[in-house]
């Protein structure tokens, strides 16, 4: 849970994703565009915000146009992380009309999905008002984790584990199979001490067990608000605390007031509605 600086994604992180997405859509060819549009036709197009949103994924969307028309001219009017109101021109593209049309849906699919995540994330971050750190989870679309977690950062939140190799989190199933919290943590400590050990607790008794075992972070899973307050008091000065389960936007101010360090929200990536952006084109 180290904050990752919000900076542009390395194109190597998404170039192949975009290539595969274009191939999925293109199939044997864009029969409509090939039949209607002169290959030499030039056009100007824009991506336009149609609803309030926080922008994310502009470079990923632009990559779709670049892959089909390497000479496309791109003028950026807004940057990822910016709030956009309806009617905001996000970016402008000038190039071959056929390439712009063929790449349109792939580009919009990325930017609408990513901007939706960033927009929902910003709502949670604003509600937290700096009193608790908002985290995402691994509940991401298969193969799209790198761009979805980037969108979370664009919205102002912090990434939890990028993958199973990026942090120790001993969850309920690990505990059950190991025969208890103490056994699970003990086994983990024999393997490595290079990473902080986080342990899931589903009761105050398990919080006590996790503290006794020396957990660095305790994940308070689906605890009531009074139990969260009690758990935070137990952990103060001994372990950091993370709230998870049943987290809604309406509950964020209440949860932030408990004194917990983190709140993780799967909905940021698994339930964010797509932002409304459109693609408009005209001949040159």
URMO-V638067 format. One record per residue. N is the residue number from 1. OMEGA is omega in whole degrees, -180 to 180 (NA if undefined). Layout:
n=N omega=OMEGA
n=N omega=OMEGA
//
This chain:
n=1 omega=173
n=2 omega=179
n=3 omega=177
n=4 omega=180
n=5 omega=178
n=6 omega=-180
n=7 omega=-177
n=8 omega=175
n=9 omega=171
n=10 omega=-180
n=11 omega=178
n=12 omega=-179
n=13 omega=-176
n=14 omega=-175
n=15 omega=-180
n=16 omega=176
n=17 omega=-179
n=18 omega=179
n=19 omega=-179
n=20 omega=179
n=21 omega=176
n=22 omega=-180
n=23 omega=178
n=24 omega=-177
n=25 omega=-173
n=26 omega=-178
n=27 omega=179
n=28 omega=178
n=29 omega=177
n=30 omega=-171
n=31 omega=-179
n=32 omega=-179
n=33 omega=180
n=34 omega=-179
n=35 omega=-173
n=36 omega=-170
n=37 omega=175
n=38 omega=-179
n=39 omega=-179
n=40 omega=-178
n=41 omega=175
n=42 omega=-177
n=43 omega=172
n=44 omega=-180
n=45 omega=176
n=46 omega=165
n=47 omega=-171
n=48 omega=174
n=49 omega=180
n=50 omega=176
n=51 omega=176
n=52 omega=-179
n=53 omega=168
n=54 omega=-173
n=55 omega=172
n=56 omega=175
n=57 omega=-178
n=58 omega=-180
n=59 omega=177
n=60 omega=177
n=61 omega=-179
n=62 omega=179
n=63 omega=178
n=64 omega=178
n=65 omega=-180
n=66 omega=-177
n=67 omega=180
n=68 omega=177
n=69 omega=-177
n=70 omega=-180
n=71 omega=-178
n=72 omega=177
n=73 omega=-175
n=74 omega=174
n=75 omega=-178
n=76 omega=179
n=77 omega=178
n=78 omega=-179
n=79 omega=175
n=80 omega=-176
n=81 omega=179
n=82 omega=169
n=83 omega=180
n=84 omega=176
n=85 omega=177
n=86 omega=-179
n=87 omega=180
n=88 omega=172
n=89 omega=-176
n=90 omega=-179
n=91 omega=-179
n=92 omega=-178
n=93 omega=175
n=94 omega=-179
n=95 omega=-179
n=96 omega=-177
n=97 omega=-177
n=98 omega=-180
n=99 omega=179
n=100 omega=-180
n=101 omega=-177
n=102 omega=-178
n=103 omega=-172
n=104 omega=-173
n=105 omega=179
n=106 omega=180
n=107 omega=-179
n=108 omega=179
n=109 omega=179
n=110 omega=-173
n=111 omega=178
n=112 omega=178
n=113 omega=-177
n=114 omega=178
n=115 omega=175
n=116 omega=178
n=117 omega=-179
n=118 omega=-179
n=119 omega=178
n=120 omega=179
n=121 omega=-179
n=122 omega=178
n=123 omega=177
n=124 omega=-180
n=125 omega=178
n=126 omega=-180
n=127 omega=179
n=128 omega=175
n=129 omega=177
n=130 omega=-177
n=131 omega=178
n=132 omega=-179
n=133 omega=-180
n=134 omega=-180
n=135 omega=170
n=136 omega=179
n=137 omega=175
n=138 omega=180
n=139 omega=-176
n=140 omega=176
n=141 omega=-180
n=142 omega=178
n=143 omega=-179
n=144 omega=-174
n=145 omega=-175
n=146 omega=-179
n=147 omega=179
n=148 omega=177
n=149 omega=173
n=150 omega=179
n=151 omega=175
n=152 omega=178
n=153 omega=177
n=154 omega=178
n=155 omega=175
n=156 omega=180
n=157 omega=-176
n=158 omega=178
n=159 omega=168
n=160 omega=-178
n=161 omega=174
n=162 omega=-180
n=163 omega=-177
n=164 omega=179
n=165 omega=-170
n=166 omega=179
n=167 omega=178
n=168 omega=176
n=169 omega=180
n=170 omega=-175
n=171 omega=-174
n=172 omega=-179
n=173 omega=174
n=174 omega=-178
n=175 omega=-179
n=176 omega=-178
n=177 omega=-179
n=178 omega=180
n=179 omega=176
n=180 omega=-177
n=181 omega=-176
n=182 omega=178
n=183 omega=-178
n=184 omega=-179
n=185 omega=180
n=186 omega=179
n=187 omega=-179
n=188 omega=-178
n=189 omega=178
n=190 omega=-179
n=191 omega=-175
n=192 omega=170
n=193 omega=-175
n=194 omega=-179
n=195 omega=172
n=196 omega=180
n=197 omega=176
n=198 omega=-177
n=199 omega=177
n=200 omega=177
n=201 omega=-179
n=202 omega=178
n=203 omega=177
n=204 omega=177
n=205 omega=178
n=206 omega=174
n=207 omega=178
n=208 omega=179
n=209 omega=-179
n=210 omega=177
n=211 omega=179
n=212 omega=-179
n=213 omega=178
n=214 omega=178
n=215 omega=178
n=216 omega=179
n=217 omega=178
n=218 omega=179
n=219 omega=-178
n=220 omega=-170
n=221 omega=175
n=222 omega=175
n=223 omega=175
n=224 omega=-180
n=225 omega=177
n=226 omega=179
n=227 omega=176
n=228 omega=179
n=229 omega=179
n=230 omega=-180
n=231 omega=179
n=232 omega=179
n=233 omega=178
n=234 omega=-172
n=235 omega=-173
n=236 omega=-180
n=237 omega=-178
n=238 omega=-180
n=239 omega=173
n=240 omega=-177
n=241 omega=179
n=242 omega=178
n=243 omega=178
n=244 omega=176
n=245 omega=177
n=246 omega=-178
n=247 omega=176
n=248 omega=179
n=249 omega=-179
n=250 omega=-178
n=251 omega=-173
n=252 omega=179
n=253 omega=178
n=254 omega=-180
n=255 omega=179
n=256 omega=-178
n=257 omega=-178
n=258 omega=-177
n=259 omega=177
n=260 omega=-177
n=261 omega=-172
n=262 omega=168
n=263 omega=-179
n=264 omega=-171
n=265 omega=179
n=266 omega=-177
n=267 omega=-179
n=268 omega=-178
n=269 omega=-176
n=270 omega=-176
n=271 omega=-180
n=272 omega=175
n=273 omega=180
n=274 omega=174
n=275 omega=-179
n=276 omega=174
n=277 omega=-178
n=278 omega=-180
n=279 omega=-178
n=280 omega=-171
n=281 omega=177
n=282 omega=-178
n=283 omega=173
n=284 omega=NA
//
